[in-house]
Amino acid sequence: MVYFEPNWESLRQFRVPRWYEDAKFGIFIHWSAFSVPAFDNEWYSRNMYLQGSRAYEHHRAVWGDQSVFGYKDFIPLFTAELFDAAAWVDLFKRAGARYVIPVAEHHDGFALYDSAYTRWKAPLMGPQRDVIGELAQATRAAGLTFGLSNHRAEHWWFMNGGQQFPSDVQDPAYADFYGPAHPSPRDWENPIWHTRDWQPAPDVAFLTEWLARNVELVDKYQPQLYYFDWWIHQLAFEPYLQQFAAHYYNRGLEWGKGVAINCKNEAFPEGTAVFDVERGLMSEIRPDFWQSDTAVATNSWCYTTELNYRSSASILHDLIDLVSKNGALLLNIGPRPDGTIPEGDTQILLDLGRWLAVNGEAIYGSRPWSIYGGRADGGRQRWLYRRQPRRVYGARCAFHHAGRYTLRDPARCARKWRGADRSARYGAQPLAATDPTGRPAGERAPGHLDARRRGAARQHDRLGSASSGLAHSLITRDVHYAACRQQPDFVSG
């Protein structure tokens, strides 16, 4: 019987759960008191105390002196009066997401769950609700997988700017919230920022409580994914990470559920957790399953009034690229302090959901093909593979005009897509007027694949884009490799 000990050799027994490899798409949630000022980004709680920063000047102009109105004073304004966990999860499900990961505690130190280790928590202050508990219940009730994220490690130093000038960070009455606020590099431009042995390093007291809080989250909410942010790669955390991972993986065995840890950088050795890349992609297929987390906006992970939204199509293309390279996408949204999800976030989620409702069979449960794809006719092309049923899906991520488009398979056999007017063929039809394959009801598939070498041309099914806003993405189904000796013969569907 598998049992995990707190050492890397034992933790290499970890295997990525099948449900996670199949899920491909999850929702990340950054929501806390930093959503109240709605300015800068989710690091407002730190930046408002960094003299000369944009957030520092904004805070003094809008909210007042930091010794009078500090970050703690945003908590009563973080009311969440319109927060409806079931409504959130319903939106995530319509977006096509298969798992949900809220941040239980960010670097600011305010817990959205019922912790025994702090009075600075949502059940007692601000929302006066166990936000994480409600989301866990709603997520599971909707048939999605529930995960958690804990970013407390950075709290060792996060509020230290307030030690440099008169502020409420120095008030002993709030030391249990702002502390320990130890010295650190100011920002990532300092070379020390990128090292693994900052000084002063976290002490035993901090690390012991850090471990206890994470164990508490696991035992209380039973998440099947556990996401850590970057600073746990500090060398001081290593033995505590081993203890946490052994506890968590053994808990998963007790629950009879597949669980996994997400980590960045060198925090966990290869084969002991699932590697995560923040706002990034891979240049090639990664042999081990991995994940990329990104946000609907380029300039913040939380709600602000100045969000720079990405296009739905660019996020969709990231998803296709990730899946073709053995990855999954964790997409972040940032609710308002009242608990509503901004319209821009909502629209992106619904756009993705419409596309996945038509093309999801090429995403969910798929695995990378022998190569991820390439470029053809000036557009990106990606290959996605399903074992059951045995199919390869060709995905084109750009259509510039109507006409013939080449899909190149791993053996460099060309097939031609005989396109028509893309607005008519690739997205103008409303979802209600399509059958499960994406074809307009009663219409034959509009094109053929022409094998340019041996083998007869074979008709294929088009899945399509499902919305005109994402008309630059096309999935073709049942690509046959009769003309390529080394490729399997895929059964038509």
N, C-alpha and C positions, 0 to 999 in steps of 0.2 A: 504493500500500500504506500502511496506517495505521502510523504510528510516533509514539510519544509523546515529546515534549520536556519538560524540567522547568520548564514555565511553565503558568499557568492557561489561556491560550488554547489551547494544544495539548492539555491534559488534558480540555478540553470535548469532545474526540472520543470520550470514554468513553460506552459504551452499557451499560445494565444487561443482564446475561446473561439469556437466555430461561429457563434452568433455574431461576434465582433468582426471577424473577417467578412461575414456576409452582409453586415449592416451598412457599411460604407459611408453613412451620412448621419451626423449628430448635431445637436444644438448646444452651444456654450452660452452661459448667461453671466454677465457682469452687472451686478446690481447691489448698491449699498448707499451709504450716506453721501458718497462722492457724486451720486446722481443729482443731488439737490442743487449745488451751485451750477450744474449743467455747463461747465466751462472747462477748457483745457482738455483733460482726459481723466482716466481712472486713477492717475497718480496725483490728482489735485491735493489729496491729504498730505502728501510730501511737498509738492511744489509750492503750495501756499506759504510754506515756511522757509523756502529757499530765497534769500534776499536777492533782488534783481531779476527774478524770474517773471514771466508773463503772469502766472497764476498769483504770485505774491503781490504784484501791483494791482491786479484785478480785485483781489480779496480786500485789500485796504480801501480801494475806491468804492466797492459795492457793499461789503459786509462790515468793514471797520478794522480797527487795530487787532492784531492777532492775540494780544493780551486780554482783549475784551470779548471778542467773538472768535473762538477757535474752531477747529474741526469738530470737536465734540458737540458744538452748538448746532451743527447740521442734523444731528440724530433726531431731535424732536420734530424736525421738518420732513424727515423721511417717513411719511405716514403710511404709504401703501394702501390707502383707503379703497382703491379700486382694484387691488390685486385679486385675481381669480385664477388660481393654479389650474383648474380644469380648462378654463378658456385658453390659457397660455398653451397648455399641452395639446389642445385641439388644433390650434394654429400650427404647432410644430408637426403634428401628425399630417395635417393637410399639406405641409411643406415637403413631406416625404421623408422626414427624419425618422431614424430608428432608435436613437438613444438621446438622452438629455443629461447635460452636466452643468448644474449651477455652481457658482463659486460660493462655497459655504463661509469662507472668511478670506478677505483680501489682505493686502499688506497693511491696510489701515487698522486692522485689529478688531473690527466690529463683526461679531459672529451672527450669521443669519439663522442659527440653529440653537437648540436648547442645550447649552454647554454647562457643565458643572464647574468649569475652570475660570469663568469670567462673569461679571455682572453686566458687561458691555455686550449685550446680545439682544436680538430682535424680539424674543418673547417678553422681555422686560422693558425695552425702550423702543422708540420709533414705531415700527409696525405693531408691536406687542402681539406678535404671532410667530409661530415656528415656521418660518418660510420654507426651510429645507424639508421639514416633515410634510407640509402640505404638497410640495412639488413631488416628493417621493411617492406619496399616495396617488396623486393624479396621474403621474407618469405610468405607474404600474397598472392603474385602472384602465388606461388607454392602450395597454398592450405594448408599450415601449420599454426600453431598458433604462434604468436609473443609474446615474453615476454622480460623482462629487469631485470638486476641486478645492484644494486647500493651499493658500498662498501665504501662510503665516510666517514662513521661514524668514522672509525679508523684513519682518517687523523688528528684528534685532537692531536695525539701524534706520528704519524707514522715516521716522519723525525727527531725526536728529537736527534738521535745520532750525527747529524751534529752540535749540540750545544756544544758538549764536546771537540772539537778541531777545529782549523781553517778550515773552509769549506765554500762553497757558500751558505749553509743553513742560515748562519748569515748575508748574504748580504741583506740590506734593499730593494734592487731593485727586489729581488725575494721572498719577504715575502708573497706576495699574492699567491705564488705557494707552497712554503715549509711550510708556517705557518699553524696553530699556533705552532706546534712542541713542545707541552708541555711535561713535565716529565712523565715517565711511568715505569713500570717494564721492564727490558731488554728483557725478553722472558718468555715462559710458565713455566720454571722451578721455577720461583719465585711464591710463594703461592698467592700473591696479584693478579697475572694474572687471577686467576680463581674466583675472587670475582666480585660483581656487583656494587661496589661503589668506583671506582678508584678516587684518588685525585691527582691533581685538577680535578674535574668533569667538563664536558663540560658546558660552560656558555650559557647564553640566546642568545647572538649574534651568536655563532656557531650553536646552536640548531635551531634557527629561520632560518638561511640560509640553514642548512641541510634539514629542512622541505620544504623550498621554492624550492630547487633544485629537490627534489623528486616529488613534485606537478608539477613542470615544465615538468619533464619527462613523467608523466602520461598524462598531458593535451596535450603535443606535439605529443607523439608517440602512445598513446592508447594501452599499453601492456595489455595482458590478464593474464599474470603472472608477479609477482614482487618479486624478490628474494633479501633478505637481508642477509648479512654475520653476524657473531656472535656478534660484539661489541654493537649492538643495545640493548642487554639485560641489559646494564647499566641502573640503576634506573633513571638517569637524562633524558633518552629518553622516558620514559613511556607516559607522556601526549602528546608528539609530535608524537609518534607512533599511539596513539588513533586518533589524528587529521588526520594523513595521511591515516589511514585505513578507516575512515569514508568518507573522500574525495574520495578515490579510489573506494570503494565499491559503493558509490552513483554514481560515474562516470560510472561504469560498468552498473548500472541500466539505466542510461541515454543512453548509447550506445546500450543497448540491448544485451550485451555480458556478458558471465560468466567470472568473474575475481577472482583471488586468490593471496594471499600473502604467500610466503615461509619464514619461520623463524626457527632459531635454539635455543637451550637451553630454557630459560624461558621467552624469549622476549615477546611472546604473550600467553595469557591464552588458555587453551584447548577450541576448538570450535570457535576461532576467526580467525584462519589462518591455513595453512597446515604446519605441522611439518616436518622439514628436518634434516637428519642426514648426516654429512660429512664423507665420506669414511667408512660407517658402515652399518650393517644390523640389523634386529630384530631377537630375538630368537623365537618369537611366532607371530601369526597374531595380528596386531594392529587393534582394532575396527574402529578407524578413519583412513581415507585415509592419506598417508604420502609419503614422497619422500626421496631418498638417492642420494646425488651427489658424484660422483667419477671422476677420470681422467684416460685417456688412459695410463699415466705414473704414477709411484709410487712416484717419487721424485720431481715433479713440476707440477703446473697447467698451466704454460706457456711454450713456446718453449725455449729449451736450446739445446746445442750440446751434452749433456750427459744424455739424457732421458733413464730411465729404464722402458721400456714398459711392460705393462701387456699382457698376452695372450688374444686373442680374446675369447677363450673358457671360461676363468675365468670371463670375463665381461659378457658373455652370461649367465653363471650360476648365476651370481649376479642378472641379470634381471629376470630370472625365479624365483629365490628365493624371490625377492622383490614382484613380482606380486602375488605369492602364499600367501604372507603375507599382502596383501592390499596396496602395495606400487607402486611407479614408479621410474624409473631410469633417472637421469639427468647426461649425460656423457660429460665430458669436453675434448675439444681439444684446442691446442695452435698453432695458425698460426705463420709463420715467419714474420719478420718486413716488408718484401716486399709484404705480402698479400697472399703468397702461403701456402697451408696446407701440412705439412711434410708427406713424404711417409708412415712412420710408423702409423701416425694417420689415414691416408686415408685407409690403408690396413685393420685396425681394423674395421673401419666403413663399408667397403665393405663386410667384413666377416659377420658382424652382419646383414647387409642388405640381403645377400644371404639366411641366415638362416630364417630371418623373412619373406622373400618372400614366403617361403614354409610353415612355422609354425605360421605365424602371427595370424591366427584365434584363436590360443590357448592363445595369449597374449592380443591383442587389444580387448577392451570391456569386458574382463573377470573379474571375481570377485573371491575372495578366497573361497575355499571349507570349509567344517566344520572343517577340520584340514588342515594344510599346507602340510603335508607329513611326511616323516621319512626316514629311511634307510632300504634298502633291497639289498641282495646279495652284500654288500660292497659298494653300491653307494647311493647317495642322490636321493630321489624321492620327487616330488612336485605335488600337485593337483591344477588345475585351472578350473574355472567353468564359463560357459556362460548361461545366462537366455534365450537368443534368438539367435540361437535355443538352447534348453536345452541340454547341454552337459557338461561332465566332461573330462578334459584332464589330462592324467598322463605323467609327465615329468621325465625322468631319466637323471641325470647329470653326469653319469660316466659309461663307458663300458670298462671293462678290457680285455675281450676276447669274442669270439663267444660262443653262447650257449643259455641257458634258463635263463630268468631274471624275477624276481617277481615284480609285481606292487601290493602294498597292499592298499586297499581302507579303508575309515574311519571305517568300521565295521570289519576290519582285514580279509577280504575275499581275498584269494590269487588268482591271475591269473598268468599264465606263458606266458612269451614272448618266443616263439621258434625262437631264432635268427639264422642267418646264418653268413657267413663271413661279419663282420661289415663294412669293407672297400667297399664291393660290395653293401651291403644293406643300409648302413647308410651314404652314402655321395659320393661315387665315380661317381654316375651319374651326368653329368652336368645339371645345372638348365634348360637349353633349352630343355633337353630331358625328362622333367617331366611334368605331368599335374598339375592342381592347388592343388591336394592333396599331391603332392610330389612323387607319384609313377611313376616309369619309364613308358613312354607312352605305352599303350597296355598291361601292366602287372598287374596281380591281386595282391592284398595286400599279402605280403609274410608270414604272420603269423596268428595265432589264439589266442584268449583268452580262456583259459580252466577254466570254473567255477568249483571249487573244492567242492562246496556244491550243493545246489539245482540249477536247471536251466541248460539249454543246453549251450554248448560252442558256442560262437558267434564270427564270423569273425569281425575284425576291420580294419580301414584304418590307414596306417602308414603315418605320415607326413614327418618324416625323418630329416636329418641335413642340406642338401643342399650344403655342401662343405666338402671336406675331412679334412680340417683344423679344423672343428668343429664336427668331427665324434663321439665325446664322448657324444653327446647330442641327445636324441631321444624323440619325442613327439608321443603319441598314441592318437587316436581320437575315439570318440563314445564308451567309456568304459561303458558297461551296468551293472547295479546293480541288475539284476534279482535274484541273489543269496543272496542278503542282504535285509532283511525285511524293515529296516528303511531308505533305500535309494530310491529316486525317480526312476521311470522307464524312462530312457532316450531314446528318439526316435532316431532310427538309421538314418544315413545320407548318 
